[in-house]
Amino acid sequence: MEATPNIVRGKYVDASVNSLYQMIDYPEVRLPSPDGQDRIFPLDLGAVESPSQAQRIAKQVLQRKQYPRRFSAPFDIRAWKYSVGDVVPFTFAPLGFTRALFRVEEQELGQGGTCNMTLLVENASLYAWDKDDAAPVQAAAPIIYDNRNNPLILALDDLDNQLRLILSDDVITHGREKREIIRQWQALDAEFTALDGRFVEIGSPADTKAARDAAYTSYQSLAAYLASLAPPWQDVGSDTPIDGTELNRRWALARQDLEEFAAAITGRPGRDGSNGKDGAPGEDGADGRTSYIHYAYANSPDGRVDFELSQPNGRAYEGSYTDFTAADSSDPAAYVWREYKGPPFGLATRGAAVVAGNTIIKNGGSPAWDSDGYSTSGYKNGCAISFKADPSAAAAIMCGLNTDPTADASYGSLDYAWYPREDGNAEIYESGGSRGVSVLGYGEGLFGIDYDGRYIRYLYNQEVRRTVDIGPGFTFYLDSSLHTPNARIRDIQFGSYPTRASNGVTLIGDTPTTQIAGNSVRGTGSAGWGSEHVHSREAYSAGATASWTIAPGPGSNSMAGLGQGTGSDRGNSFDSITFAIYREATGYTDCRVNGNPAWTGPAVDLNQSMSCRIHYDGLRYVNFWINGVRIYQYEWGKQPDPLRFIAALASINPRIDDIVLTPSGANGADGRNGLDGTNGTDGKDGTNGASSFVHLAYADSADGSANFTTGAVGGRAYVGIYRDQVEADSGDYRAYAWSRLRGIDGTNGKDGTPGRPGADGLTPYTHFAYANSPDGSSNFSTDDPSGRTYLGVYTDYTVADSADYRAYSWSLIKGADGAQGPAGISVPQPLALTDLDGTLPAVLVKPGQTITGQVRESFQNNSQSGSVTIQLQYRVGSGGWNYMDQRQANVGPGEPGGVFFSAGYTSQAADDVLVQIRVVSDAPGGTSLRTSSPNYLRAY
């Protein structure tokens, strides 16, 4: 009961003269309260102008509030024959429903095809129209407008007082006085412009012309005097001498004439007349009749094109009239017509042309190029139009781009236009001259013209039919001309170029033969790099992702990805792309960095679509994917430069589709676990893993040179460590990374506060021993771990180690050898380098196996500084050398450098192949290896 109101109150819009469309109260609607406590529901009706209609709506709302009950349940599939809003009879014995009326409020699909519905109680009283409408509230008479209280006029006195003060000393002082003069002139100029515009708008009436001419003369006189001053009166930084009396006279005259001009336009109200006597009451009026309002819809301002009574169905005009007959008239002339759906952009028409939504129609007239529609706004340095013709109408129309759309209604003034002809073919016209037939049988095809700031492109169904290089700086409007009566230009679209594709990327072509259609790019030029190139207008810093697809078919060479520049600042070839995926016409693929091959990708099937993606996380890595598989990762670090999509095409008719560019966002929340998938097929045997060995050594100096040993610690203060795949420890202390094993004794601290006397404590000692059996009995030693595989340990309070192996707890240090793996690659011995360059012997590699090359070099140059590049390469058989990876390091006098890195090659061949790995360098003259460090090239 607490949620059920019994009173509805609110306001409606009173359109009477007294209220001037202000909202006032309508008579409240109420029901008796069951408990005597009124519960009010507020309801304002801002779109209702009738008090009776407001009351009836309020009654329906109040009546609906009395029936708030809802019933929700799953129903079987038969319930789908009802739709939301339908009234249904419903029987449900447990709740006593027997064909009770409900309205379907919500409906959704449940599991197993069930229909989950929410039903709302219905009752006939909801639609009972009462005739006991109460009299509405009467609005008070309005306050009469007095133009003498216009704020602009009242402000004149304040402005005049400030002006007289400024002009009193025959100089306009720089700074504040100059700014005040500029402000007052701007106010006076704006006031005259507004009044003059109103004067023209009301038809330049003769009885106000004298006032207008006087205001114009004094306004121009003041402007001329100000223009004669030196230094210029607008120069805020300098003082300007004046004749204060003369300037004040001209300014005051201009203000006075403007005030008289304003009064002549707006008029001055007369005095109120005295109240008249009440007239004699009139006779009772006849009984009122029911009035009916009628609606119709059409595609022309007079209602005669596509006239329809029932539904708008996209029509552009709505007609209405009111009478006392229930039936709608089928005569368009009976209706008062108004625009029902305006065009998506401004369109003006001449001749017999009318606008119906985004359609221009020649409504009657004679066969002549005498009617047109054109846009009221244009775009500079880039725009695009598209439209369709009506092939069934056998009509002649032209539509395109024009710099002067108001010149005339004929086609001769159209700069660039499509001409769909009466015979069903279409040709291109420019400035009234034909450029030849371009489309045979256009049908329902889409015509388009783009201007990208340099090139005009004619398109038919997104395919470029002609390109004209006109250069930048043009402002174009949509313009047209219609020849045939009842001809139509349909589905007109006009906006700035380029149109942003639905995926959020805006593509810009960098060469004349580059064609862009939505989120696709294709080329029609020669097979050389640089003939077709495209970049996105959008660019994202802090990470970006680009994805695209390449359609099936041979003959397409393309590179695409993420770049730091555009076609204008890095050229139009493939090296303009910072990170790219390259697909060759043969199906070869690779990943590239600044145009250089960085990783060879899989060979792809040219009969299948190829999907590509490159992602930079904004922090460190750039990842490359082909067909959903990540094939390469490049470490780039955190870079501030924004990245955009860039593509280069280099073959006949190449094409890239489905281009998407997005910023890298934060990771989303984990999704729900999916169902377990079926077991996959067994994968290929993996290549042999290489054993990894950790090597320890001990010494008494920070560089490992003092008292070096790979045996027992023996009280030494430093430990050295390195890791490789060679089991034997290196005897060169420079191969190890050294750190302190035992800290330096600190200085003695101050004595602390004595604690309470404690019980006599014992010092614990941990003891270690080494052996070659699980119980420690074989080859037992307390100080030499060399070659031993078990470690024993125990703790007591005695300093000396026990010589009894049974005192220790033993555990395995070195595990047993693993099972024999499948046959691996037989790699050559590591090559000790004596020069920056070196080559390993060839290795037999099986299909799918990976061979990895590893290089370690330390170098110096005592004569000059520079950058050293060390690159790993491989070749298959007697073929050419291919890039694997590279590193750079600086070198110079007192600045030794070095590199240590690995890179792998996976065989894609069907048979065993011989693979060779080498290291090559690019270094300043005088660079040599440092013999104090190990330098080697090896494979595994």
N, C-alpha and C positions, 0 to 999 in steps of 0.2 A: 504493500500500500504506500510505503514511503516514497517509492520510485514512480508512482503513478500520479501525474498532475490532474487537477480538475479545472484549471484556468489557463488559457493561453492569452498573452498580451504581447503587443509589439507595435511597430511602426510600419507605414507604407509610404510611397512617394506620392505627394499631392501635386498634380500638374496644374492646379488652378493658378490664376493670376496672382492671388494673394500669397501663395506659398512659393511659387517659382521653383517647383520641383524639389522642395525640401521634404524631409521625412517627418510625418506627424503620426499621432496615435490613431489606430483603427479601433472600433468598438471591441472590447474584450469578449471572448467566448468562454463560457463556463458551464460546468456540470455540477450537480449537487455533490458535496463531499460526504462519503460514507461516515466519517467520524467528526464532521463539522470543522475540520482543520483544512484551510485552503492551501493548495500546493500549486505554485505558479510556474509555468513553462514559458520563458521569453522566446519570441519569434519575430525578428525583423525581416521584412520582405522588400529588399531594395530594388527589385525588378518589377514590382506590382504598382500600378497607378490607379487602381479601382478599389474603393473601400469595400464594396460588396465582394469583389474577388478575394481581397485580403481576408475578409471574415470567413469565406467558404474554405479557403486554404487552411486557415487556423482551425476550423471545425474538423476538417479531415485529419489534421495532425493530432488534435486532441482526441478524436475518436480512435485513431491508430494507437495512441498511447494507452488506451484502455485494454488493448489486446496485445500485450507484449510477448506472449508465450511463444516459444520456439521448440521444435522437435527435431533432433538430429539422430540419424541412424544410417547404417548401410542397407541399401536395397539391391534386389537382383537386377540383372541386365535389362529387364523390361522398363525400369525407371528412366532409361536414357531417352524414351520417346517424349519426355517432358523437358522443357528448357527453363532456364532461370527466368522468373517473372510469370510463369504459367500458374494458373489456379488448378489444383488437383483435389478430388475427393479422396479421403483417406480413412480406412477402417482399421482400428487396432483395439481389440477387445480388452487387453489388460488395462488400458487407460480410458476405456469407455468411448472410443472414437468410432462412430458409425457414419461413414461417408461425410465426415467432418471436412469443411473446406479449409485448405491451406494454400499458401502461395510459396513457390520454390524460391528460396532466397540465395542459397549457395549450392554448388554441385561440383564434385570432383571425382576422378577415377580412383577406385580402390583396388586392392589386390584381387586377382582372379576375375577382373572385369566387372566387379561390383560398382554400384553407383552410390557414393556417399553424398547424402543430401541434408540440408537444413531447411525445414519448413516453418513458415510463419503463419500464425492463426489469421484467418480471414473472417469477415462478418459483413453482412449487407449494410449495416448501419454506417460503415465507413464511407459509403457513396450516396448517402441520403442528402439531397440538396434541399435545405430549408429555405423558406422565403421570409424569415423574420429578421432580415438584416437590420441592424440598428443604424440610426443616422450617424454619419461620420463626424469627427471633430472638425469644426470650422476654423480655418486659419485666420489670423489677424491680418489687417491690411498692411501692405509693405511700406517701408520708409521710402519716400520719393527721392530719387537721385538728384543731387544738385551738383552740376559740373564745376561750380565755383569752389567746391570742396575737394576737387581733384588734387591728389598729393603732389603731382607735378607742378600745378599752378601755385599751391600753397608754398612749395619749396622755393619759388622764384625770389621771394623777398629775402630769404636767408642767403641765397646765392648772390643777390645784388649787394647785400651788406658786405659780404666777404670780398667781392670784386672791387667795390669802391675803396676798401681799405688797401688792397694791393696796388691799385692804380693811383693812389694819392700822392706818391713821391716821384712820378714820371720815370720810373724804372721797374722792370720786372726782375726781381732779384733771383739769382740762381738757387736751386734747391727747392724749398717748400713752396715759394710763390710760383715758380715755374710749373711745378706739378699740379698746383691748384688751378692755374690758368688752363692747363691741358685738360684737367678733369672737367672744368666748366664748359670748355669748348666741346668736348665729347658729348656732354649732356645736352647742350643746345643743338648740336648736329644730329644726335639721335632723335631728339624731339621733333625737329623739322622733318627728318626722313619719315618718321612714323606718321606725322600729320599729313604729309604729302602723299604717302601711300594710301592713307584712308580717303583722301580727297579723290584720288584716281579710282579707288575701289567703289565709291558711291556714285561714280559717273561724272565727276568734275562738274557739279551743279553751278549754273551761272551766277546764283545769288551769293556764292562764296568765293567766286573767282577773284574779286577785287582784294579780299582779305588775303587770299593765297599769294597774289602777285606782290602785295606789299611786304608780306613776310619773306618771300623769296628775294626781293630787292635788298632789304636790310640785312638778310643772312649773307648774301653775296658781298655786300659792302664791307661787312665785318671781316669776312674771309680774305678779301683783297687787302685790307689794311694790315691784318696779321701777316700775310705773305710778304709785305713790303719791309718788315722789320729786319734789322741786322744788329747783332747776330740773330739767327733764327729763334723765334719765340719758343719753339719746341726743344731747344738745346738746354737741357736741365743744368748743364755744368757751367753756364756763363750768364752774366747779367745782360739784359736787353733794354736800351733806352727807348722811351715811348713818349708820345704826347698824351698824358694821362687824361686830360679833359676830352680830347677827341675820341680816344679809345673807349672811354666810359660812355660818351654820347652814343657811339655806334652800337656798343653792347646793349645799352638800355633800350635803344630803338628796336634792335633785333628781338629782345625779350618781349617788348610791348606788342610788336606786330605778331609774334608767335602766339601770344596769349589771345589776341583778337582772332587769329586764324583758328585756334582751337575752339574758341567760343562760337565762331561762325559754323564750324562743322558739327559740334555737339549740340548747339542750341542752348538757350537759357530758359529755364522753366518760368512760367507766370505764377502769379499769386493764386493760392487756393480760393475757389469760389465758396460762397455760403451754402450751407446745407439746404436742400429743398425739402418741401413737405412730403410726408408719406402719401403715396397714391391710394386710390380706392382698391380694395381687394378684387382680384379678377375672379372669373367663374372657374368652377372646378374643371380640370382638364379631363380629356377622355382617358379611358383605361390604356395603359401602356401596352406595347406589343414587344414580343421577343425579337431581339436583334441577333443577327448572325454575321460573323466575320469569315470571309472566304480568302483562301490562299491559292496561288498558282505559281509555276516556275517556268523559266525560259532562258534562252541564251542570247537575248538581245534586249536593249533598253525599252522597246515597245512591246515585248512579249510575243512576237510573232515567229521567232526562230525557236524550234524545239519546245513548243508550248506543252506543258504537262500539269495536271491537276493533283496527282496523288503524292509523288515524292520528288525531292530536289534532284537526286541522282547526278550530282556534280554540276548542275546548271548554275549559271552565274547571276541570274536575276530572280527576284521574288516579287510577285504582285499580290495586292490585297485590296479588298473593298468590303463595305459593310452595308447590309440591307435587312429586310424582314422576311426573306425567303431562305429556306433551309438549303436548297439545291445550289451547287456552285455553277457559275456561268462559264461557258466554254468560249466566250468571246474575249480575246486578249485586251480589247479596248476597254472592257469594263473594269480593269484592274489598274491600280496605281503602282508603277514598277520602280524598284530600287535595286541597287547592286546587292546580290546575295553572297557572292564569293569573289573577292577581288583577286587580281593577278598577284603572283608572288613578288613582283617588282613593278615599278611604275610604268604604265603604258598609256600613250596618248594616241588618238586616231584622227583621221581626216577622211573626207568623202563619205562613202557608204560603209566604211569599216567600223565594226564594233568589237569590243573586248568582252570575251566570255571566259573568265578564269585565266588559264594560260593558253587560250585560243584566240586568234584574230579571225573574224568572219566578215566577208563582204556581204552586207545585208541588202540584197537587191542591187539596184543601179543598172548600168549598161556595161557591155564588154569593153573596157578601156583601162589603161594603167592610171587610174584617177583616185585610188583609195589606198591608204596605208596605215600601219601602226608602227610606232617607234617608242623606244624607252626614253623616260624622262631623266635618266641618269646614265653616265658613262664611266668607263674605267681607263685609266692611263697606264701604259706599259704592261698591258696584260689583261685579256678578257677571253671569254669563250661563250659561244651560243650553240644550241642544238634545237632541232625541231623535226616534225614529221609532216609530210603532205598527205592528202586524202586521195589514194589512187583510184577510188571508185567515182570521184566527182568529175574527172576529166577537166581539171581546172588548171589555169596558168597562174603561178605565184612566184615571187622572188623574196628571199629573206637572207640577211647577212649583216655585215658591219659597215658603219658609215661614220665619218667624222662630222658631218653636217646634216643630221636627220630632218631638220625643219626646212631644208631647202625646197623640196617639193614632194608630191605623192607618187611620182613616177619612178621607174627603175633606173633611169639614166644617172641619177645622183648617187646610187648605191656603189660604194667603193669596192667591196668584195662580197659577192652574193652567190647563192645556189639558185638555179632556175629549174624547179620541177615543172615540166611542160605538160600540155594537155594530152600528148601521145604516150605518157607513162615513162618517158625518159627524162634525164636531168643533165643540165650542163652548167658550166661555171661562167659567170659574168663579172666583169670588173670595169667600173666606170662606164657602164652602158655597152660594153663590147664583149662579145662571146670569146671564150677561151676553149671552146669545143665541148662535145658531148663526153661526159665522164662516167655516167651511170646509165645502163640500159635496163629498163624495167625496175624502177626503184621500189615499188610496192610499199610495204610498211617499214622500209628502212629508215634509219636515223641519220639525218644530215647534221653536220657540225662544221664550225669554223673557229679556229683558235688563233689568238695572237699572244705570243709568249714574251713580248718585249723586243722581238727582232723579226721573227718569222710569222707569216700568215700560212696556216695549214688548213686545207679543205679535207674534211673527213666524211666518209660514208660508212656507216656501221663500224666506227672506230678505226677504219683503215684510211691512211693518208692517200689522197688522190692528186694533190698538187701542193707545192710549197713555193712561197714567194718571200724573198729577203727584202724587207722594207725598212729595217733599222728600228731604233728605239724612239720614244718620245711621243707616240700617237695616243690620242684619247678617242676611243671608239664607243658608239652607241649601237644598240640593236635597231635595225630599220628594215622595212619591207615595202612591197607593193603588190596589190592584188588586182588581177585583170578580169577574171570571170565572176559574174554574179554568183553568190552563195559559196565562193571558194573559201577554204579554211587553211590556216597555218596552225597545226596542232602541237600540243606538248612542248611549248616554247620554254626553254631554259636559258637564262642569261646571267652571267656573274663574272667575277674576277678569275684570271688564269694564274696558275693552274688550279683546277678544281681539286680539292683535297679528297683523296680516295677514302673509302669507308674504313680502311684499316689505319688511317691516321698518317699516311706518308704522302708527301707532295713531291712529285718527280719533275725535274727540269732537264730538258734536253740541251746538250752543249754543242751539237753539230746539226747542220741542216737535214741530214738524212736520218736523224734519231727520231723515232716515232714513239709517242707516249699515249697509252690508253688506260686510264685508271691506274691500277697498280701493276701494269705490264709495260715492257719496253721492247722494241724490236728495231732492226736496222734494215736499210735498203741500199747501203753504199757498197764500196769495194771490200775486198777481203783483208785489207790492212788494218793494223791497230791504229786507233785514232779516228776512224771513219764514223763510228757511233760511240757516244759517251753520254752518260746520264748521272745526275746527282740529286739527292733529296734536299729540299729546302730546310727540313728539320735536322737538327744535330743535337746530340745529348752528351753532356759531360758526366763524370762519375759513373760511367758504364753505359753500354748500349748493346742491343741485340738486333741483328739483321738476318732475315730468312727469305728464301726465294726458291722457285722451282724452275727447272729447265725441261721444256717439252720434249717428248720422244722424237727421234729422227737424227740422222747423221748430218754432218756438214756445219755444225755450230761450234765456233770457238768463242768462249766467253770467260771473263773474269769478273767477279763481283764480291762485295764485302763491305768492310768498314774503312773509312778514310778520314784523314784529318783536314782535307781541303776540298775544293770544288774543281770543276772542269776548267775554270779560268785561272786558278793560281798554281796548279800542279800539272797542267797539260791534259790531253785527252787520251793518252795511251794507258796500258795496264799498270805501269809503275806509278800512276797517280793514286793507287789504292794501297792503303797501309797494310791491311790484312785481307787477303783474297783467297777464294777457291777458284782454281782454274780447271775448266773442262775442255779438253781438246776434241776435235771432230772425230778422232779415232776411239774415244772412250777413255783415254788417259786422263787422270786427275792428279792434282797436287795442291798443297797449301803454300801460300806465298806471303812473304813479309817485304813490303816496299818493292814488289816486283820480282824478288829473288826467290827461287825454290827453297822451301824450308823442310818439306816432308812430302814424300810420295804417297798419294792416296790410292784407293782401290780402283781397278779398271771397272767401268760401269757399262751396263747393257744399254746401247743406244736406242733400243726399242722400248725402253721403260723410262718413265718420268724420273728425274733426279731431283731430290730435295737437298737443300744446303742451308746451313746455319752457322753464323759466327757470333760469339758472345764474349764481350769484355766485361769482367766483374767489377771494374772500377777501382780495384785495389791491387791486383797482381797478375792475373792470368787472362790470356785470350785463348778460347777453345774453339775448335773447328769440328763440325759435324757434316758427314755425307750420308744421306739416306738413313738418318736417325742414329748413326754410330759415330761416337767421338773418335777421331783419328789422329788428332795432334793437339798439343797444348804448348803455348808460347808464353814465357815469363816476361812480362812487359813492365811490371811495377805499377805504381800509382801515378797516373798521368793526368794533367789538368785539361788537355785539349779536348774539345767536343768532337764526337765522331758522327758521321753521316753515312748514309748508304751511297755507294758509288759503283758503277758498272761500266765495263768497256767491252765492246763487241767487235769481232774481227773476221766475219765470214759473211757469205751471201745469205740474207734474210735470217739472221740469228734472232733469238727471242728469249726473254726472261719474264716469268709470270709470278703472280702471287707474292709480290714484294711487300714485306712488312718491316718496319723499323720502330723499335720501342726502346724506352730507357730501361736500364736494369733496375728492378725494384727490389725491395726487401723480400727475404724468403717468406713464403706463406706458411700457414699452419699445416702440420702434417694431416693428410687426408686419412679417411678411414681405411682400415686394412681391407684389401680386396680378397675375393675368394681364391683358394689355392688353385693354381694352374696345373695342367697335366704335366707329367714328367717330360722334359725335353730329351732329344736324342743325345747320345754320348758325343762329347766333343773330341777333337783330334788330340793325339798324345802331345803333351807339352814338351818343349825342349828341355834338355838336361839342365838342372840347376847347378850353379857353380858354388862350391863350398866357400864360406867366408871365414877368415881366421883373424883373431885379435892378437896382436903382439905387444908384449910388455917388456920394458927394460928399466934399469935403475941406474942412477948416477948421483954425484955430489955437486952438480952445478946446474944452473937454469937452462943451459943449452945442451946438457947431456954429455959434454966432452970429458968431464972429470970423473974418474973412477967408474967408467961405463961398464955395464954387464947386463946380459940377458938371463943370468942365473938367479941366485938367491938375492934377496934384498940386502942382507948384510948390514943393516943400519944406515943405508944410504938415504939421502934426504929428498930426492926427486924421482918421480916415476914418469916414464915415457910410454906413449901408446900410438899405434896406428893399426888400420884394418886393410886387408887385401885378400886375394884368393890364392895366395902362396902359403904353404904350410910352414916353411922354414922362417925363423926370425932373421931380420936383417941385422947385419953386424955394423951398419952405419948409423951412428947416433943421430945424424941429421934427418933420418927418415921418420923420427918419432916426434910427436907433439908432447912437450914437457910441462909438468906442473909439480908443485911442491907436495911431497908425500907427508912430511912432518913439518909443522909450523916452527918458525923461529921462536926461541924463548922470549917471552915478554918481560918487560921491566917489573921489578917487584912492586906490588901494590902496598897501600897502607894496611897496617894490621886492622882487622875487623874487631868488632866488639866481641869479647870472649863469650862463648856459649856456655851452657851448663855442662858440667863434667859428664861425659858419657861413658858407657861401658867400653871396655877395651875392644877395639875393632880389629878386624883382620883384612889385609889387602888381598883382593882376588886377582888371579893370574889366569889368562887364557893361553892354552898350549896347542900348537899345530904340529902335525906330522904328515908324511907323504908315503904312499906305498903303491904296489901294483896288484893288490888283491882286496876283495871286499872286507876281509877281516884284518887287513894291515900287516899280515905276516910276511908277504913277499916284497923284497927290496925295500924294507922299512927305512925311513930317514926322517930326522926332525928338522933338517935345515936345507935340503936340496929337493925341490919339486921337479927337477928336469926329468922328462920322460915318464913320470909317474902319473897314474890315472885316478888315484883315490886320495881323498883328503880326510885326515882324522883330527878331532878336536875334543878337548875337555877343559874344565875350569876347576882350579883349587886355590889354595892360599900359599903355594910353594913356588918360588921363583924358577927353579930348575925344571926343564922339560923331562917328563918320564921317558925312559928308554924301553918301556914295556908297551908293545903295540896294542895289548889288550886294554890299556887304560883309556884308549881313544874311541870316540864314536866315528864310524867311517861312512863316507858318501862318495859317489862317483863324480869325478871332475870332468872327464871326457867320456862321452857316450860311445856305445858300440857303433860300428859302421852300419849304415842303412842298407836296405835291399838294393840290389843292382837295378839301376834305371835303364830305360831304353837307350839304344845307341845314340850318342850325341855327336856334336861336331868335333872333329879332330882338329884342334887349333894348333897353330905353330907356337914355338917358344917366343916369349916376349922379346922384342927388339930393343936393345939398349941403344939409345939415340946418341950420336955424336954430333949431329947437325939438327937444325930446326925441322928438316924434312926427312921422311923415311917411308918405306913401303914394306908391308908384310907379305910373305908368300901366299899364294892362292889357297883357299879352303873350300872343300867340297860341302855344299849346303843342300839339304833335302827340301822338297816342297813344304812350305809353311814354317820352316825353321827360321830362327832369328840369330844372326851373328852380330855381336856387339864389339865395337872398337873402343879402346880406352887409351888416352894419351896423357902423359904427364911431362911437362917441360918447365924448366926454370931458366930464365935467360937474363942477359945483361948487355948494356951498351955504354961504354965509357967515353964515347965521342959526341953523341947527339941524343936528343929526346924524341920520342914518337910513340906511335901506337903499333902494337904487334897483333896481327890476326892469325890465329892457328885454326885450320879447318880440317875436319875429318871428311874423307871421301871414300866411295866404294865404286867398284865396277864389276860387272857380270861378264865372265868370259873375257873376250878381247874387245868388249865394247868401250864406250867412252866413260870417263869418270863422272860420278854423280855426287851431289852435295848431301852430306849427312847432318852436320852441325858445326858450329864454330864458336870461338870465344875470343875476346880481345883483352889486352892488358897494356898498360903504359910502361915504358922503359926509358932509362936515361942515366946520365952520370949520377951515381949515388942513389939510383932508384931502380933496383932489380925488379923484375916481374916474373909472372908464371901463370900457367893454366893447368887445370886438371879436370877432365870431363869425359863423358862417354856418349855414344850414339849407336843405334842399332839399325839393321836392315833385315826385313822379313821377306823371304823369297816368295814371289808370286808365280814362279814358273811351275810347269807340270812335271818336270823331271829334275834330277840333280843338276846343280850348276856349280861352276867354280867362281868364287867371290874373293876379291882382293880388296884390302883396306890400306889406305895410305894417309899420311898427314902432310899437308902443305902449309906454307907460311907466307905472309906478306909483312916484311919488317924493314925498319930503317937500316941503311948500310952500317956495318960494324956490329950488328947484333949477333951474339953467340950464346951457346948454352953454358950454364954454370955447372962446372963439374963437381961442385961441392954438394949437389943435390942429385937424387936419382932421376934420370930422364929416360922414358921408355914409351914404346907403342906396343900394345898387345891386343889380342882378340880373345873372346870367350863366348 
